[in-house]
Amino acid sequence: MKLISKIFGDSNKKLLKGTDPIISRINELEKEFGTLSDEQLKEKTEEFKTRIGKGETIDNILPESFALVREAAKRTLGQRHYDVQLLG
């Protein structure tokens, strides 16, 4: 099994490496979302619904939506999602 991993690489590492840009973008958005009011966070949710309704893909709004969820959890639960928790 180790030989196969050495030749083809570890599939888990490849999967995690592919999520690096998404996690980085979520972290970049954290400061911006932290400055929004509770009402503005609610408006963002409605904005996401509108964008999806107009044909934008869920993958396209994923970093923003996860940043919003992270901020909402921080405000309501007093707990911030760790990066690894955003992966599922």
N, C-alpha and C positions, 0 to 999 in steps of 0.2 A: 504494500500500500504506500509506503514511503517513497518508493521508486516512482510510482505513478504521480504522486504529488510533486516530486522533484521535476519530473518531465513536463507535466501539464499545469502545475501550480495548484495551490489550495483554493478550492471553489469558494470557501467562506471568506478568505482574504480578498478574493476578487470582488465578491459581493460588497464587502465593507468598503473597499477602495472606491467602488462606484458610487457610494453614498456620500463620500467626502465633500463633493461640491454642494450637495443639498444641505448637509449639516452646517457647512461654512456659511451658506446663504441664510439659514435660519438664525445662526448666531449674529450675523451682520444686522439682521432685521430686529433683533432683540432690543437694542437701544431705541430704535425708532418707535417700536410698539410700546415700549415702556413709557414714552412721553404722551401717548394717547389717553384721552379720558375714557371712562367706562362707556359713555355714549358713542364715542368714536370707534371703540372696539366692536360694539354692536353694529354700527354702520358698515364696518369692514366685512362682517359676516354677510350682510345683505349685498354688499358689493361682490363678494365671491359668488353668491347665488346668481346674481345678474350676469356675471362674466361667464359662468358655466352655461347659463341659459342661452347666451349668445354664441356658444360653441367652443369656448376656450376649454382646454383640457384640464382635468384635475391635476395631472402631473405638472402643469404650468403654474398652478396656484399653490401647489403643495408646500413650498418653503414658507410662503406668507401665511397659509392656514395653520401650519405647525407653530410658527412664531406667535400667532394669535392665541392658540391653545396654551402654549407655554406661558404667555403673559397672563391669560385668564386664570390659569391654575395658580400662578404665583400670587395673584391678587385675592382669589377666593379661598384657596387652601393654605396659602403661605408656603407653598412648596414649588420649586422649579424643577421641570423635567431635565434630567441629565441627557446628554447627547445620545447615549446608547438607548435610552428609553424612547427616543423619537424614531428609532429604527423599527420598532414594533416589538 
